[in-house]
C-alpha cells in the first residue's frame, strides 16, 4: 500500500511580490506502529503584507486514510474542526452558501489520493499555523509497505520529514528514496534501523534546497518514499499480539507457501468506446499478463460488444504453445459495437462451472473472473438486475474482479458487483501508463497461496471481532483481524487457522507475543483501539450497499456511530471548520468531506471558486481542475442564433442552453466574433425556468414569474432556490441539492471604433450533486477528466509553447494560452490553459454540432 503522507502548498495565490506570505516551516511527522500510521502535518506562515489576505493550505493524503483532526491557530486564537454526521454538516454548508459566503466542500479526489484544501483570511502581519492529522492501516502489497510524502513547496522553506516505525514482529528491511534526490541531497537522508525500530529523517537547509546560490527555485519537488517489510515468522499460525487497552491485532501472512493454481476468465470490453489508445493498451497489458501465467493455470478469453466471442469454448491450460496462440489472438483485438456486460460475465461463469463439473480443473485451485470495461452496459442496462444475475450465477463459488477503464465507467456498479462476489474493483486511469496499471493489479491477484482462510477465536475470550474469513490469501499480501479481549489473561489464548493450500489442508495455532511498547515517539494514544475502529468502519462501509434495505441501514448506522465516536472523517461524516471573521463580517464554515471512488474522480468537488467550469468570451470554454496548474480551453464557432446545450442531467432534470450572438459590427476580413448572449436554464424537479439575456432576466418558478433588469440589485430566497443579483454585474443562483452557478454580464468597449458589445459568461461553481450521467459541452467535465502533458516545445507564437496531451484515449497537440476568469476578480484574472483547436476536437465528446438544440429551453430528457 502506498501511503501518501503529504503534499502541501502554502502560499498567497498572487503574482504580486509585495503580497508575499512567508512560510516559516513545514513538518511532516509520520508514526507507524504495527502497520497503523498516524500523520501530523504542521505548517506555519506569516502574512507580511500591510493588509489582510487569503492564505491557502493544501495537503494530499491517501484515499483510504481518515482525517481525524484539523486546526488553525491565528495570532493565538485556535479554530478546531468538529466531526459531524454528513447531513448536519450539509445544513451548515447550505446555510453558508445561501448567505453568499465562501463555504465549500474542501476535498477533491485524484488518482490514488485526495486533496484537503483550506483557505483563511489572515490579518496584516499576522501568523497562522495549520495542523492536519490523519490515520490509516498500511496494506501489504507485493511483499512491502510504502509511505510516500509528496513535496511541492515552490520555494525553499524550513521543512522536516520525520518517519518513526515500530514493528514488534521485527523489521526485515527499510529503504528511503526520493525522485528529487541529487548527489548533494542524498547524504541528508538519515536512516537508523534496529531490529524492531526505524527512524528516517530529512531536513535540508534553505541553501541546500536552492537550485542555485541566492535564487528562489527549489530542488525539492517530487516524492519522498519509504518502503519496508516485517520479518515473517515460520509456521501457519502467523503472529498474534496483545496490545494496549485490551484490544488485539492478528497479522496473518505465513511465509514460504506454494502458490495455488488459478483458473481465470478474462472478460474484455471491445465496444466502440474502447477505440484508439484504450484498446491498444489493453492488448499490451494482456500480452504481459498471459506471459506471466504459470503452466498449472487455466485461462479463457471472452471478448464482448453487442456479441460475445470466445477464443476457445473452454478454459485452456497455460502451456507455452497455448499462451503463444492466445497472444496472436489478442493482437487482432479491435473495437466495435455496444456493451453487453451481462451476457459476457454470465458466459464466463458458465465456462468455469462446466470445466469444474467435468473435472478438467485442479480440485484445489482458485476460480476467478477479471472484467475490464470502460462504459455503461447497454444490452441489459438495468444495473441492479445485472448484479443480481451475476451474484446468483456465481453463487459464492468464485471471485470476480472488475477493472473500470476511464472516467465514463459507472464505478459504483462495478464496485458493488465485485464485493458481492468476493472480489474488488479498481479504476484504471486513462494515461500513458494504463497498461502498467492493468499489469500491476493483475500482479496483486496472480498468485493465490491459500483458499478459504478461516481464523477462529474463542467466543468466551474475544468480542467485537472484525472480519475473520477470507476467500483467498495472495502472495505478498496480509490478512489483519482485530478485536477486543474479554480477559486480560492471554496465556491460554488459542487462535486456530483453517485454510486450503495447493494440495493440503492446514490447521495451526497463532503465536502470542506480549508487547511492551518503547518510547512515546513510536506510539500514539490507544492506537490498537483506533486500529480496530478504523478496520471495523472500513469493513462496514464495504457492506453498506449490499443486502436488504434494513441490513444496509443497520450497517450504515454502526459505521456512522463509530466514525463519530473516534472522530474519523468517513463517507458518512464531515469535518466542520469555523473560520475567523473577515473585515466585512462573519465568514462561512468549511466542510471537509470524504469522497468515495464511486463518486467518480470527483475533481470538481471542492471549495467554491476554487474550481469552475465556464464559458465566457468569444466564446471560450474553460475547464479548471484543482490538481492542475493549467486549465483546458477550447472555442466553439458557429453562426449567430445557434443554441448549444451546455449542461444536461437527465436524472435531476437540470439543463443549461446558450445562444450565440454576433458582434454588432462585422470586421471586413470576414471573421465574425461571436459570444453567448442568452442562457436558458431548466430544472424540471424544482419546476424552474430561468432566462437570462444581456438586457433582462426572467424567472419562472412554479406559478410565479419575476422580471429583473441588470440595473437592479435584488435577491430571492425560497425553499429550494436562492439567487442574488448584483447591479450591472453578476447573477448568482443556488438550486438546493443540485447546482450553484453564476452568470456575468460584460460590456466590451472598443474606443477607437466607438463600438461596444454586451455578452454573458456562465460559471459553474458547485456541481457535485450532478449525477454520473450529466453531459453537455460543459457538463461532460463535471466529474473530471484525466490527462497528461508531455513533449513541451516552442510553438508558432512566442511565449505560447506547444505540447502533446494524452486525453480521453487520444494523443493531441495543444498550445499554451491565457484565458480571463471573472469568477473572483471584477476585471478578471489571467488563467493559464491548454488550448484545443477545431472546436475542442478530441477533448469534447463527438462534434460541436452534436450539441445544437432547437430552443432555449429544449432539454429533451
BATOR-457261 format. One record per residue (C-alpha): residue in one letter; x, y, z. Coordinates in steps of 0.001 Angstrom, whole numbers, plus 524288, in hexadecimal, padded with zeros to 5 digits. Example, Ala and Ser with C-alpha at 12.3 -4.5 7.8 and 13.67 -1.06 7.14 Angstrom:
BEGIN
A8300C7EE6C81E78
S835667FBDC81BE4
REM end
This chain:
BEGIN
X800008000080000
X8052A80D557FC7E
X802808168A807CC
X802E5824AE80358
X8074782C4880F25
X80674839DA80977
X80617843117FE37
X805CE851028029F
X8047185E2C7FC56
X8041B869BE80569
X8043F876AC7FE73
X7FCDC882DD7FAA7
X7F76F880E57ED0F
X7FC8988D607E753
X807208916F7DDEF
X8099589E0F7E541
X8168389CA07EC85
X812098A6947F6A2
X806C789DA57FA9A
X8100D893887FFDF
X80D3388915809CB
X81940884AB8110B
X818DB8761A813F0
X82048873DC82090
X8202386511820DD
X819AC858A881C4E
X81AB484C0C8240F
X8159183E8A82094
X816028355082C29
X811FC8274B828D8
X8115D81D42833BB
X80F0280F2182FCF
X80C418054F83A92
X808F87F7658369B
X8051F7FBFB828E7
X7FBE78068782E03
X8007D813CD82926
X7FDB2820B282FF8
X801E882D03828A5
X8026783AE482DDA
X804FD845A0823F3
X808648530482957
X80A7C85F628213A
X80D6C86CEF82679
X80CE78798A81EB9
X80CE38884E82024
X80504892408186D
X80F8C89C818160F
X806708A5B080ED2
X800A68B1D38152F
X7F2DD8AD2981211
X7EB348A09B81468
X7EB56895F480A2A
X7E79A887CB807CC
X7F1B687D5480AA1
X7EFB786FFB8048C
X7F3A0862E380A59
X7F2B085635802A7
X7F648848538065B
X7F55F83BDA7FE6E
X7F26F82F8E80604
X7EEDB8219580234
X7E0CC81ECF7FEA3
X7E02E81431808F6
X7E4D281D1881409
X7DB7B8238281D93
X7DD938318A821FD
X7DC9083217830CB
X7DFBD84039833E3
X7E20A84D8D82DC3
X7E4E685A5B83474
X7E91F868358311A
X7EFDF8713983A9E
X7EFA487F9E83708
X7F666888FE8406A
X7F3FE8801D84C02
X7E5C587D0E848A6
X7E37F86EA884548
X7D8AD869FA83C3A
X7D67585B4383D09
X7CEBA852C5833B3
X7C31A84B12838D8
X7BEDE83E0C832F0
X7B03083D4F830A0
X7A6CF8349F82950
X7A6A78384B81AF6
X7988A83CDF81B09
X79AF48465282658
X7A72684B8481FB9
X79FC184D25812F6
X795C6855FB8198D
X7A09F85F0681E3C
X7A69085EED810B2
X799C28629280A1F
X7970286D54813F0
X7A4478733981132
X7A270872268027F
X795058786F80300
X79AD0883DB80A99
X7A4728860B7FF80
X7B0748822F80777
X7BBA8879D7802D1
X7B7E186D0E80907
X7BBA4860D4801EB
X7BF21852B280178
X7CDCA853158024C
X7D160845817FDC4
X7D4F3841717F011
X7D8B1834087EB4C
X7E3F08307E7E266
X7E924823957DD45
X7ED7581D317E9FD
X7EC67828637F36B
X7E332833477F6F7
X7E5B2841617FA18
X7E25F8488A8068C
X7E1DD856EC8031A
X7DED18627680BC0
X7E0678712E80B23
X7DF6787B1B815EE
X7DFBC889E181659
X7EB8F88E2981E61
X7ED3189C058236E
X7F8F08A46781FEA
X805B98A01A82625
X7FF168949B82CE7
X803558867382E59
X7FB9C87A5082B1C
X7FE4C86C1082E84
X7F746860E7827C3
X7F71D8533682DA8
X7F10784799826AF
X7F0DE839CB82C53
X7EC9B82D5382587
X7EDD981EB1827A6
X7EE2F8123F81FA0
X7F14A803DF820BF
X7FC3180131816F4
X7F94A7F62580DA2
X8039B7EC5B809A0
X804967EB247FAE1
X80E957E32D7F371
X816127E0B97FFF7
X817D77EE7E80518
X811BE7FA9280B38
X813B78082A805A7
X81336815C480BA6
X813AC820828016F
X8153982EF980443
X81285838077F8CD
X819CA844F97F99B
X8172F850D47F101
X81AC385CB57F93A
X81D54865977ED56
X827D386C9E7F541
X8323D869477FF68
X82C01867D280CE4
X8301286223819EF
X82ABB85481817E7
X82C158480081F71
X827D583A3081C69
X8281A830D9827EA
X823A8822B88270D
X82428819DA83300
X820D880B848311F
X81F158017783BDE
X81C457F35083845
X81D2E7E9B8843BB
X81D437DEA9839D0
X82A827E36D83505
X82E677EBB982954
X833987E46481D74
X838157F04A815AA
X8361B7FEF98145D
X838DA807308084A
X837D2815F6806D7
X8387E81C8E7F981
X8335C828B67F2B6
X8314582CBE7E49E
X83841839AD7E70C
X84448834897EE4F
X850D78398D7E837
X85E71835577EC26
X85EC7841077F547
X851A283E117FBC2
X8534882F547FCEC
X85C3682FD0808FA
X851F7838248100E
X848BD82C7D8111D
X84B72826EA81E91
X84732818DC8211A
X848B38118782DE9
X843C48036C82E2F
X843F67F9A483962
X83D4D7EC7D83A92
X82FBF7F23383D42
X83135800EA83B15
X8346880A0182FD9
X835D2818C782F43
X836E68205C8228C
X839FD82ED282319
X83B6A838D18181B
X83D188475B81AB3
X8452A84EEF810B4
X848EB85CFA8137C
X843DC8681180B08
X850CD8690A803DE
X8514285A7080165
X843CD85B347FB23
X846F5866187F17F
X84967862BE7E351
X853C086D4E7E2E8
X859E2876617ED1C
X8508E881707F099
X8456987D157E797
X837BA879D57EC4A
X835F286D5C7E45B
X8369E860E77EC4E
X83BC28534B7E976
X8312984D8A7F233
X82678849C67E8B3
X8219883BD37E868
X81F8882FA17F09B
X826A782B337FCDC
X8246381C977FE40
X826AD813478099F
X8251A804A780721
X825FC7FA0D81163
X8220C7EC41814D2
X821277E46B8215B
X8274D7D769824A4
X81E3D7CC19821E4
X81E5B7C18982C33
X81DB87B35182819
X811947AB11829C2
X803777AC768259F
X7FF0D7B350831FE
X803FD7C0AA82E1C
X805EE7CA668392F
X7FCCB7CE7F843F5
X7FF867D96784D72
X7F8A97DF1885919
X7F9787EDC385877
X7F48B7F9B285FD1
X7E7B97FAA586740
X7E36D7ECB586534
X7E2A17ED9D8564F
X7EA4A7E40284DFD
X7EE7D7E32283FDF
X7F1FD7D6BA83885
X7FA737D7D882C51
X7FA057CBB4823DC
X803E67CA27818BA
X80AE27BCF8819FC
X817517BC16811C3
X81C2D7B1E780812
X80F077ACAE8038E
X80D9A7A6FC7F5D4
X8042A7AE227ECDE
X7F6B77A8897E9D5
X7F3957A6DA7DB45
X7E9737B0537D620
X7DF037AF647CBC0
X7DC687BCE57C66A
X7D2AD7C1947BC40
X7D6A97CEB07B66C
X7CA557D5F67B229
X7CE7A7E1357A94E
X7C6187EC807A474
X7C87D7EF6479619
X7BCFB7F89C793EC
X7BE91804FD78BFC
X7C24880D4B797BC
X7CEB1805247994C
X7D3D080A1278C40
X7E14080FC378A49
X7EB2C80FBA79536
X7E28B8085E79EF7
X7E1B17FC2D796A6
X7F02D7FD2379357
X7F3EC7FDFD7A1B6
X7EAEB7F29D7A4E7
X7F20F7EA5979ABE
X7FF3A7EDF27A0A0
X7FACF7EAC97AE77
X7F47E7DDDB7AAAA
X800CB7D95C7A3AC
X808CE7DBD57B002
X7FE817D5487B8A0
X7FD9B7C93E7AFEF
X80C647C7C77B028
X80BDC7C7FE7BEF7
X8027B7BC827C012
X807EC7B0407C668
X8072F7A3537BF44
X7FDF079DFB7C9B7
X7F4397A9087C72A
X7E8767A8667BE11
X7E2F67B43D7B6E3
X7D87B7B8EE7AD89
X7D6ED7C5117A520
X7C9377CA8A7A377
X7C7757D6B479B13
X7BAB77DE2179ADB
X7B3B67E93879443
X7A5D57E6AF78F56
X7AA817D8D678CD4
X7B25E7CFD77959B
X7BE227C92178FB9
X7C6A97BEF87965F
X7D46B7BB487924C
X7D1697AD1B7957B
X7C4EB7A6E579A7C
X7CB637A24C7A70E
X7D65F7A6387B02F
X7E3E87A2F57AB39
X7EFFD79ED97B2A9
X7FA9B7A94D7B263
X804C57A1AB7AAC1
X80ED87A9207A2C0
X807D87A59F79633
X7FA637A9BF79B07
X7FF887B6917A076
X806527B9A779381
X7F9CA7B6C278C22
X7F1EC7BF4579568
X7FB787CA91793B9
X7F9BD7C9C5784F4
X7EB017CA2B786F8
X7EBC87D61778FD4
X7F4307DCF8785B4
X7E8397DD7577CD2
X7DF6E7E35D78755
X7D7627EE8D78187
X7CC6E7F71E78698
X7BE607F6A3781CE
X7B0257F6AC7863B
X7A9757F8FA7935C
X7ABC97F3E37A134
X7A5737E6E47A518
X7ABA07E5337B293
X7A0BE7DC7E7B7A5
X7A1FB7D2197AD23
X7B0D77D21A7AD1A
X7B2547D01F7BBC3
X7A7F37C57B7BC0B
X7AF2B7BE917B0FA
X7BB8B7BEC87B94A
X7B4507B8FD7C4E9
X7AEC17AE317BC5B
X7BC1C7AAC07B6C4
X7C24C7A9B57C443
X7B6F97A1977C982
X7B752798047BE17
X7C5E8795E37BF42
X7C49A793D97CDE9
X7B997789CD7CC05
X7C1557827B7C1A7
X7CCE27815A7CAE5
X7D5DD788877C17C
X7DAC2791E97CBF7
X7E34478EC77D7D5
X7DAE378C1A7E3D2
X7E2A7795BC7EBF3
X7E2E27A1817E2EC
X7DD587AF4B7E2D9
X7D2827B2E97D94A
X7D21B7C1537D5B3
X7CC447CA8E7CBB7
X7D35A7D71E7C7E9
X7CA6A7E0D97C0EB
X7CFF17ECB07B9B6
X7C6377F6C87B4B7
X7C5F8805717B247
X7B78E808847B0D9
X7A982806647B4C7
X7A2C47F9797B173
X798817FB727A6E7
X7936C7EE267A286
X78E257EAD57B002
X78ED67F8797B617
X788257F6637C34C
X793FE7F6DF7CC43
X78D847F0667D7F5
X7886B7E56F7CF5F
X7960F7E30D7C9E0
X79BA97E2A17D79E
X7913F7D9077DC02
X793227D08C7CFDF
X7A1C77CFC07D239
X7A09E7CDA27E0F2
X796B07C2D37DEF9
X79EC47BC307D457
X7AB8C7BC9F7DBED
X7A51B7B8547E88E
X7B1377BAD67F0BF
X7B92A7B0D27E902
X7C2F77BA287E2B7
X7C90D7C7AF7E3F0
X7C6037D2F47DAD5
X7CF217DE717D8B2
X7CA597EA4C7D101
X7D3377F4347CA73
X7CC8D800E27C65A
X7D3FD807B87BB75
X7D30E816AE7BB8A
X7C96D820947C0FF
X7BD2B81CBE7B97C
X7BBBA80F7B7BFF0
X7B18680DBE7CAB2
X7BB4880A3E7D545
X7B11C8086F7DFF8
X7AA737FDF47D7DA
X7B7437F6807D61D
X7BB317F8717E448
X7AEA97F2937E9BA
X7AEE87E7567DFFF
X7BCEB7E4067E3E3
X7BA347E4407F275
X7ADFE7DBFC7F0A4
X7B6D87D19E7EACA
X7C2957D1947F409
X7CADD7DAA67EBA9
X7CED17E8D27EA5B
X7CD927F37F7E025
X7D82D7FC8D7DB78
X7D7A0808967D2DC
X7E186808A47C7C9
X7E4AB816C37C4C5
X7E63481B197B6CB
X7F46281E687B487
X800C3819AE7AE3A
X802A6810397B99E
X7F54A809A27B88D
X7FB827FCD27B41F
X804897FD4D7BFE8
X7F8D17FF817C8E3
X7F20A7F3867C329
X7FE207EB1D7C4FC
X800227F05E7D2C2
X7F2817EC727D6FE
X7F4217DEF97D119
X800ED7DCED7D86D
X7F9B77DF067E545
X7F03E7D3C67E28E
X7F8CF7CB3E7D9EC
X7FDDC7C2267E48E
X7F3D67BCF97EE43
X7FA5F7B5787F96E
X7EED67B12C801C6
X7E0487AF8D7FF6B
X7D5087B0F280920
X7DD6D7B63881425
X7D6087B58182103
X7DBC97BB4782D7B
X7D4547B67A83952
X7D4C97BCCA846B8
X7CE9A7B7D585348
X7C1507BE4785514
X7C2F87BF36863B9
X7CFA47C6D786256
X7CD4B7D00F856D2
X7C2FA7DA258534E
X7C08D7E457848A9
X7C8587DC7183ECC
X7CB417E1CB83147
X7CA227D93F82523
X7D0D07CC2F82794
X7CD997C44681B55
X7D44B7C71280E56
X7D22B7BFAD801B0
X7E0657C11B7FD91
X7EDC17C55480261
X7F6637CA6F7F772
X8051A7CA3B7F6FC
X80AF77D69C7FCCC
X7FE677DA89803CF
X7F9D97D924811CD
X7ED687D6338195F
X7EAB97DEE782520
X7E0BC7DBB782FAD
X7DE537E42B83BB0
X7D5637E34184761
X7D3DB7E581855DA
X7D84C7DBD88603A
X7CE4D7D89186AA7
X7D8FE7D31B87377
X7E6707D90387542
X7EC3E7CB638775C
X7F1C17C77286A0A
X7FA0C7BC0186E73
X7EF967B24986A64
X7EAA27BA4685EFC
X7E8E97B1148534E
X7E75A7B5DD84564
X7E4AA7AB5783B44
X7E75F7AD3982CDC
X7E0BE7A4D28227D
X7E40F7A63C8140F
X7E5A779EAD80767
X7F2C479E848007E
X7F6D8799157F34A
X7F63178AE47F796
X7F42378BA380626
X7EB287907D810E5
X7F1517980281C0D
X7EDD979A3A82A30
X7F6557A152833F5
X7F7297A9D783FF2
X7FB587B7F483FA6
X807197BBB6847BF
X804D17C573852A8
X80DD27D11D85406
X80C227D9EC85FD3
X8110C7E74D85BF1
X8172B7F172864C5
X817687FDDB85CCB
X823768069385C5E
X825148152485D8E
X8193D81DC285AD5
X81E6A821D984D7B
X81A588148F84827
X80C688144284D49
X8009C81D3B84D1E
X7F5F381BB98573B
X7ED8C80F9085712
X7F1CA80C5D84957
X7EDA87FE0A849F0
X7DFC38021C84D09
X7E01780C3084220
X7E586801E6838D8
X7DA167F91083C63
X7D0708044683A3A
X7D6B3807F782D28
X7D6377F9EC8283E
X7C8477F7E782D15
X7C3738045882659
X7CA26800CC8198C
X7C3E77F3558197E
X7B67F7F89C81D2D
X7B74B8028481216
X7BABD7F7988089E
X7ADDD7F10080C1D
X7A57E7FD3F80D3E
X79F6C7FB7F7FFC0
X79DF47ECA87FFE6
X7920C7E54480503
X7842D7E9558084C
X781017F78180B38
X77FC07F44D819AF
X78D387EDEB8199E
X7930F7F99381264
X78D1B8032981C0E
X792127FB54827B5
X79FF97FA8582266
X7A002808F581EE1
X79B4780CC482C7C
X7A62B804E1832E1
X7B08580AF182A11
X7AB55818AF82CCA
X7AB588165D83B74
X7B986811BA83B67
X7BDA481CD58324E
X7B834826F483BB5
X7BD4E81FF6847DB
X7CB4881F71842BC
X7CADA82C8183B80
X7CD52826BC82DF8
X7C97B82E198219D
X7C34E82326819B1
X7B96F8230C80E72
X7AEF28241881908
X7B4AF82FC182048
X7BA6183D1F81D99
X7C37F8460682509
X7BE15853A68272C
X7C85285E4D828D1
X7C38D86B8482D96
X7CB988763E82768
X7CF2E8831A82E0E
X7C75E88F3882AD0
X7CB6B8975381F2C
X7CC138A60881F06
X7BF228A644817C1
X7B81F89D5482151
X7B77B88F028254E
X7BC8D884E081BC9
X7B5F487806818D2
X7BACC86AE681DD5
X7C3478618681630
X7BEC98538E8148D
X7C8F8848C481320
X7C18383E1080C2F
X7C66483034809C3
X7C46282B997FBD6
X7C33C81DDD7F67A
X7C881818897E9BD
X7BA8C815EC7E5C3
X7B7FC824807E51F
X7C0F8824E57D96B
X7CDDF82BCC7D9AA
X7C65F836AF7E03C
X7D024840887DB5C
X7C5AC84AFC7DBC6
X7C1CB8491B7E9E9
X7C912853B37F0EB
X7C7DA861077F6F8
X7BFB486B3C7F03D
X7C7618732D7E63F
X7D2B58698D7E6EF
X7CDA8862387DB0F
X7C4DB866F77D047
X7BFCF861FC7C376
X7BD6E86E157BB81
X7BA1A873E77AE6C
X7BD8B882327ACBD
X7C28788AA77A1C1
X7C36C8878D79377
X7BDB587D7B797CB
X7C8A3876FF79F53
X7C60186A8E7A6FA
X7CE9A868BD7B2E9
X7CFEA85C907BB63
X7D73685F7F7C807
X7DB758539D7CFCB
X7E0CD854647DDB4
X7EC8584B7C7DBE7
X7F1AA852257CFAA
X7F9D085E477CDC3
X7F2B38616D7C121
X7E4AB860B37BC7A
X7DFA085A917AFE6
X7D9FB8641D7A5F1
X7D34386379798CE
X7CAD186C1479026
X7BDEF868ED7899E
X7BB4F8707077D20
X7AE33870CA77635
X7A4F987AA177037
X79D6A88424778E1
X7908787EB777DA7
X795AA870E477FBB
X791C486AF378CCB
X79AEB8613E7937E
X7982C8582C79ECD
X7A22A85B107A97E
X79D2C852497B46E
X79340847457B463
X790A183E727C00E
X7851D8355B7BD40
X784DD8302A7CB33
X7821083D687D17E
X77B94843997C5A8
X7856F84EBE7C58D
X789E5854DA7B8CA
X790E2861127B406
X79045865C07A5E7
X797598716E7A039
X794958796779400
X79F7787FAE78C23
X79EB088DD7787F5
X7A74B894DD77E27
X7AF4A8A10A77F90
X7A7B48AD5377C57
X7B19A8B1B77723E
X7B7318A77B7691F
X7C59D8A92B765E9
X7C89F8A9B275765
X7D1B389DF3757AC
X7C5B68954E758B8
X7C88888FBB76634
X7BC95890C876F02
X7BED8891D977D8F
X7B41C88AC8784E7
X7B02888A9979336
X7A5A9884B179BA4
X79A9188E6D79CD0
X78FA4886487A2BF
X78EC687AC27AC16
X783398720F7AEF0
X783D286A4E7BB9D
X779E885F9A7BED1
X778088575B7CB03
X76C6284E687C939
X76BBB849287D72B
X76BDD856ED7DCDB
X7626B85BA97D252
X76BC7866917CEE7
X76F0D86DA87C250
X778B7878CE7C1EF
X77B3F880FD7B5CF
X786CE88A3B7B63D
X78A2E893AA7AB42
X792FC89F867AAA4
X787278A85B7AD16
X77E9A8A15C7B6FE
X77C46895647BF73
X76FBD88D727C035
X76D42883B97CB39
X7620887A107C99E
X7608E872637D64B
X75493869F47D881
X74947873457D5D7
X750F487FE27D7B4
X7580F888787CDF0
X7625A8929E7D16E
X768CE89C527C83A
X7757F8A3247CBCB
X77E768AC967C4DB
X78D408AC4D7C5E0
X78C788B9F67CB8A
X785838B4307D780
X78B5F8AF397E423
X782C68A4B77E9C4
X7823F897447F002
X7782688C6B7F06C
X77857881B27FA8E
X76EBF876907FAC6
X76F078689B7FFDB
X776BF862E67F46F
X77B7586F1C7ED8B
X7848787A517F0FC
X78958884737E784
X79028891637E91D
X7913D89C147DECE
X79C298A5F37DFE4
X799CB8B2757D82B
X79F588B1E87CA56
X7A7FB8A68C7CE0C
X7A465898E07D27F
X7990588FD27D4C5
X79C2F884E97DE64
X792918798D7DF5D
X7923A86E3F7E8FF
X788DC8630B7E685
X7888E85AE47F2EC
X78DFF84D117F1C4
X790E184FB87E385
X79A4A85A147DEB1
X79FB6867B57E0ED
X7A35E8709D7D59E
X7A61B87E9B7D200
X7A280886817C5EB
X7AAE6892867C368
X7A6F789DB37BA82
X7B2238A4367B332
X7B3158B0857AB1C
X7BEE08B0987A233
X7C28A8BDE979CAF
X7CAF38C110790C6
X7CD818CF9479274
X7D43A8D1827855B
X7C8A38CBC777E3F
X7BEA58D2597872F
X7B8F08C4ED788DB
X7B4D28BC277941B
X7AFA48AE6B795E8
X7A7388A8E97A0D6
X7A89A89A427A347
X7A768890117AE1B
X7B039886777B515
X7ABAC87A207BC07
X7B3658745B7C78F
X7B010867B27CE9E
X7B45E869657DCC0
X7AFA285CDD7E338
X7AB40850FE7DB85
X7ADE88459A7E4A1
X79F598421F7E576
X79EBB83F947D6D1
X79CF6831457D345
X7A6CC828BD7CC0F
X79EAD82A397BF9E
X7A03D8390B7BEC3
X7A4FE83D727B166
X7A540849147A838
X7B05F851A47A373
X7B3898550E7B1A2
X7AC6E84A7A7B930
X7B49383F547B3BE
X7C0068447D7BBCA
X7B8C8845DD7C8CF
X7BE47839107CDDB
X7CC0783BDF7C94D
X7D488838797BDC7
X7E1CB831F17BE97
X7ECD88368F7B5EC
X7FB93836CD7B4BF
X804108414E7AE8C
X8112A83DAD7A889
X81ADF8425079E48
X81A56850DE7A151
X8202985834795AC
X82077865D378F5E
X813F38695778835
X81111871C077C56
X80F0887D917852C
X819378822C78EED
X8159C87F5179D2E
X80B19875C7798BA
X811C986884798EB
X80BD585C487932A
X80AEF84F2E799F6
X805C28417F79808
X7FA0583DF67A05A
X7F4A4830797A30B
X7E61B831CB7A60C
X7DA13829277A437
X7E24281EB079D97
X7E7BB827D37934B
X7F4A982EAA790EC
X7F28B83CFB78D58
X7FA738494D78AF0
X7F7428548079447
X7FC3986268795C4
X7FE7E86A3A7A221
X7F539875D97A2C8
X7F00987F457AD01
X7E199880BE7AFD8
X7DA6488AC47B81E
X7D2FE885797C3E4
X7C91988F267C97B
X7C3B18868C7D461
X7CBD488CC97DF2D
X7D144899A57D9F4
X7C9098A4667D3B1
X7D2CE8A70C7C8E1
X7D630898C37C776
X7E29A8915C7CA7C
X7EB3288ACB7C070
X7EA7687C017C156
X7F4418738F7B9E5
X7EDA3869567B191
X7F05485F0A7A74C
X7E8E7862CB79B09
X7E294858E6791C2
X7E04185C9F78395
X7D4D9858E177AD4
X7C99D85ADD7846D
X7D051852AC78EDB
X7D18A846C078619
X7D6C983B4978DF4
X7D3698417279B07
X7C4D784320798B1
X7BCF4836B97969B
X7B8508363E78891
X7B742842C07808F
X7B2D08504778470
X7A70984EF077B74
X7A24A8437C783C1
X79F0684D2C78E97
X796658564E78679
X78851856EE78B6F
X77C4085D217857A
X777BA8659B790C0
X77D2486CF279C65
X775BE863FE7A5E5
X776BE8579E79DBA
X77C3084D277A6E0
X777438407D7A082
X7791C838677ACF5
REM end
